[in-house]
């Protein structure tokens, strides 16, 4: 993998910190864009936990944009890039939990799943009337057998790890 990174750096002339900063901006832009595109163009309606996964990506975009206000090698830019990576990883953690709820590994929040243990009929009816239209424990779309929450977890954790590796690497000057 380091050969691929070195080859990419040689072809672009970018330092590892600059590549990390670029990934920290582009990855959440693409993931958030994919989520919004699937919602508005693909007809997939997000559940509450889907929205939760979007907020850290939005924060990562802002942090990464702020990282572009100075040189990539500066301590400020590196710190903002690493904070963006942490936000991306946060979205990945929510994605793991959401995928676990979809797979019935974890019990989801009562506001977005079909739990009703120990509730009276009146409580259950009230819960149903106030429940969102889309349940968090049902997968609307799978690609290669993995839900969108699962893909968010995979891509977010993979990207955050790559940003961390590149962001902590010392560049040639």
C-alpha positions as a Markdown table, in Angstrom:
| # | Residue | x | y | z |
|---|---|---|---|---|
| 1 | Unk | 0.0 | 0.0 | 0.0 |
| 2 | Unk | 2.9 | 2.4 | 0.8 |
| 3 | Unk | 4.1 | 1.9 | -2.8 |
| 4 | Unk | 0.8 | 3.0 | -4.1 |
| 5 | Unk | 0.8 | 6.1 | -1.9 |
| 6 | Unk | 4.4 | 6.9 | -2.9 |
| 7 | Unk | 3.4 | 6.5 | -6.6 |
| 8 | Unk | 0.4 | 8.7 | -6.1 |
| 9 | Unk | 2.5 | 11.4 | -4.4 |
| 10 | Unk | 5.1 | 11.2 | -7.1 |
| 11 | Unk | 2.5 | 11.7 | -9.8 |
| 12 | Unk | 0.7 | 14.6 | -8.0 |
| 13 | Unk | 3.6 | 16.2 | -6.2 |
| 14 | Unk | 1.4 | 16.5 | -3.1 |
| 15 | Unk | 2.8 | 15.9 | 0.4 |
| 16 | Unk | 1.1 | 13.2 | 2.6 |
| 17 | Unk | -0.5 | 16.0 | 4.6 |
| 18 | Unk | -2.0 | 17.6 | 1.5 |
| 19 | Unk | -3.3 | 14.2 | 0.3 |
| 20 | Unk | -4.8 | 13.6 | 3.8 |
| 21 | Unk | -6.5 | 17.0 | 3.7 |
| 22 | Unk | -7.9 | 16.4 | 0.2 |
| 23 | Unk | -9.3 | 13.0 | 1.3 |
| 24 | Unk | -10.8 | 14.6 | 4.4 |
| 25 | Unk | -12.7 | 16.9 | 2.2 |
| 26 | Unk | -13.7 | 14.7 | -0.7 |
| 27 | Unk | -14.7 | 11.5 | 1.2 |
| 28 | Unk | -17.4 | 13.1 | 3.3 |
| 29 | Unk | -18.5 | 15.2 | 0.3 |
| 30 | Unk | -19.0 | 12.0 | -1.7 |
| 31 | Unk | -20.7 | 10.1 | 1.1 |
| 32 | Unk | -23.0 | 12.9 | 1.9 |
| 33 | Unk | -23.6 | 13.5 | -1.8 |
| 34 | Unk | -24.4 | 9.8 | -2.2 |
| 35 | Unk | -26.9 | 9.9 | 0.7 |
| 36 | Unk | -28.6 | 13.0 | -0.6 |
| 37 | Unk | -28.6 | 11.7 | -4.2 |
| 38 | Unk | -30.2 | 8.4 | -3.1 |
| 39 | Unk | -32.8 | 10.3 | -1.2 |
| 40 | Unk | -33.7 | 13.0 | -3.7 |
| 41 | Unk | -33.0 | 11.1 | -7.0 |
| 42 | Unk | -33.2 | 7.4 | -5.9 |
| 43 | Unk | -36.4 | 7.7 | -3.8 |
| 44 | Unk | -34.8 | 6.2 | -0.7 |
| 45 | Unk | -36.2 | 7.9 | 2.4 |
| 46 | Unk | -33.7 | 8.1 | 5.3 |
| 47 | Unk | -34.6 | 7.0 | 8.8 |
| 48 | Unk | -33.6 | 8.8 | 11.9 |
| 49 | Unk | -30.2 | 7.0 | 12.2 |
| 50 | Unk | -29.5 | 7.7 | 8.6 |
| 51 | Unk | -29.7 | 11.4 | 9.5 |
| 52 | Unk | -27.4 | 10.9 | 12.5 |
| 53 | Unk | -24.7 | 9.5 | 10.1 |
| 54 | Unk | -24.9 | 12.7 | 8.0 |
| 55 | Unk | -24.1 | 15.2 | 10.7 |
| 56 | Unk | -20.5 | 14.1 | 11.4 |
| 57 | Unk | -19.8 | 14.2 | 7.6 |
| 58 | Unk | -21.1 | 17.8 | 7.5 |
| 59 | Unk | -18.8 | 18.7 | 10.4 |
| 60 | Unk | -15.9 | 16.9 | 8.6 |
| 61 | Unk | -16.5 | 19.0 | 5.4 |
| 62 | Unk | -16.4 | 22.2 | 7.4 |
| 63 | Unk | -13.2 | 21.1 | 9.3 |
| 64 | Unk | -11.5 | 20.0 | 6.1 |
| 65 | Unk | -12.4 | 23.3 | 4.3 |
| 66 | Unk | -10.9 | 25.2 | 7.3 |
| 67 | Unk | -7.7 | 23.1 | 6.9 |
| 68 | Unk | -7.4 | 24.5 | 3.3 |
| 69 | Unk | -7.0 | 28.0 | 4.7 |
| 70 | Unk | -3.3 | 27.4 | 5.4 |
| 71 | Unk | -0.4 | 25.3 | 4.2 |
| 72 | Unk | -1.0 | 21.6 | 4.4 |
| 73 | Unk | 2.1 | 21.0 | 6.5 |
| 74 | Unk | 1.2 | 23.6 | 9.2 |
| 75 | Unk | 0.2 | 22.3 | 12.6 |
| 76 | Unk | -3.2 | 24.0 | 12.3 |
| 77 | Unk | -4.0 | 22.4 | 9.0 |
| 78 | Unk | -2.9 | 19.0 | 10.2 |
| 79 | Unk | -5.0 | 19.3 | 13.4 |
| 80 | Unk | -8.1 | 20.3 | 11.4 |
| 81 | Unk | -7.5 | 17.4 | 9.0 |
| 82 | Unk | -7.2 | 15.0 | 11.9 |
| 83 | Unk | -10.4 | 16.4 | 13.5 |
| 84 | Unk | -12.1 | 15.9 | 10.2 |
| 85 | Unk | -10.9 | 12.3 | 10.2 |
| 86 | Unk | -12.3 | 11.9 | 13.8 |
| 87 | Unk | -15.7 | 13.2 | 12.6 |
| 88 | Unk | -15.6 | 10.8 | 9.6 |
| 89 | Unk | -14.9 | 7.9 | 12.0 |
| 90 | Unk | -17.8 | 9.1 | 14.2 |
| 91 | Unk | -20.1 | 8.7 | 11.3 |
| 92 | Unk | -18.6 | 5.2 | 10.7 |
| 93 | Unk | -19.3 | 4.3 | 14.3 |
| 94 | Unk | -22.9 | 5.4 | 13.9 |
| 95 | Unk | -23.0 | 3.3 | 10.7 |
| 96 | Unk | -21.8 | 0.2 | 12.6 |
| 97 | Unk | -24.5 | 0.7 | 15.2 |
| 98 | Unk | -27.1 | 1.3 | 12.4 |
| 99 | Unk | -26.0 | -1.8 | 10.5 |
| 100 | Unk | -26.2 | -3.8 | 13.7 |
| 101 | Unk | -29.8 | -2.6 | 14.3 |
| 102 | Unk | -30.6 | -3.6 | 10.7 |
| 103 | Unk | -29.1 | -7.1 | 11.3 |
| 104 | Unk | -31.0 | -7.4 | 14.6 |
| 105 | Unk | -27.7 | -7.6 | 16.5 |
| 106 | Unk | -28.6 | -4.5 | 18.5 |
| 107 | Unk | -31.9 | -3.2 | 19.6 |
| 108 | Unk | -32.6 | 0.2 | 18.0 |
| 109 | Unk | -34.1 | 3.2 | 19.5 |
| 110 | Unk | -37.8 | 2.8 | 20.1 |
| 111 | Unk | -38.6 | 5.9 | 18.0 |
| 112 | Unk | -37.3 | 4.3 | 14.8 |
| 113 | Unk | -37.7 | 0.5 | 15.3 |
| 114 | Unk | -40.6 | -1.9 | 15.9 |
| 115 | Unk | -39.9 | -2.6 | 19.6 |
| 116 | Unk | -42.8 | -2.8 | 21.9 |
| 117 | Unk | -41.8 | -5.0 | 24.8 |
| 118 | Unk | -43.6 | -4.3 | 28.0 |
| 119 | Unk | -45.8 | -1.6 | 26.5 |
| 120 | Unk | -49.6 | -1.4 | 27.0 |
| 121 | Unk | -51.8 | -1.3 | 24.0 |
| 122 | Unk | -52.3 | 2.4 | 24.4 |
| 123 | Unk | -48.6 | 3.0 | 24.7 |
| 124 | Unk | -47.9 | 0.9 | 21.6 |
| 125 | Unk | -50.6 | 2.8 | 19.6 |
| 126 | Unk | -49.1 | 6.1 | 20.7 |
| 127 | Unk | -45.7 | 4.9 | 19.7 |
| 128 | Unk | -47.0 | 3.8 | 16.3 |
| 129 | Unk | -48.7 | 7.2 | 15.7 |
| 130 | Unk | -45.5 | 9.1 | 16.5 |
| 131 | Unk | -43.1 | 6.7 | 14.7 |
| 132 | Unk | -41.3 | 7.9 | 11.6 |
| 133 | Unk | -42.3 | 6.6 | 8.3 |
| 134 | Unk | -39.0 | 4.8 | 7.7 |
| 135 | Unk | -37.9 | 2.3 | 10.3 |
| 136 | Unk | -34.2 | 2.1 | 11.2 |
| 137 | Unk | -34.2 | -1.7 | 11.5 |
| 138 | Unk | -35.3 | -2.3 | 7.9 |
| 139 | Unk | -32.8 | -2.2 | 5.0 |
| 140 | Unk | -34.1 | -0.2 | 2.0 |
| 141 | Unk | -31.2 | -0.9 | -0.3 |
| 142 | Unk | -28.3 | -3.3 | -0.4 |
| 143 | Unk | -25.2 | -3.3 | -2.7 |
| 144 | Unk | -23.2 | -6.5 | -2.7 |
| 145 | Unk | -25.2 | -7.6 | 0.3 |
| 146 | Unk | -24.2 | -4.6 | 2.4 |
| 147 | Unk | -26.7 | -1.9 | 3.5 |
| 148 | Unk | -26.0 | 1.8 | 3.0 |
| 149 | Unk | -25.2 | 2.0 | 6.7 |
| 150 | Unk | -22.7 | -0.8 | 6.4 |
| 151 | Unk | -21.1 | 0.9 | 3.4 |
| 152 | Unk | -20.9 | 4.2 | 5.3 |
| 153 | Unk | -19.1 | 2.3 | 8.1 |
| 154 | Unk | -16.6 | 0.6 | 5.8 |
| 155 | Unk | -15.8 | 3.7 | 3.8 |
| 156 | Unk | -15.8 | 6.1 | 6.8 |
| 157 | Unk | -13.4 | 3.9 | 8.9 |
| 158 | Unk | -11.2 | 3.1 | 5.9 |
| 159 | Unk | -11.0 | 6.7 | 4.9 |
| 160 | Unk | -10.4 | 8.0 | 8.5 |
| 161 | Unk | -7.6 | 5.4 | 8.9 |
| 162 | Unk | -6.0 | 6.5 | 5.6 |
| 163 | Unk | -6.3 | 10.2 | 6.6 |
| 164 | Unk | -4.7 | 9.4 | 10.0 |
| 165 | Unk | -1.8 | 7.5 | 8.4 |
| 166 | Unk | -1.1 | 10.3 | 5.9 |
| 167 | Unk | -1.8 | 13.1 | 8.3 |
| 168 | Unk | 0.7 | 11.8 | 10.8 |
| 169 | Unk | 3.4 | 11.1 | 8.2 |
| 170 | Unk | 6.2 | 13.6 | 7.8 |
| 171 | Unk | 6.4 | 15.0 | 4.3 |
| 172 | Unk | 9.6 | 15.8 | 2.3 |
| 173 | Unk | 10.4 | 19.4 | 2.1 |
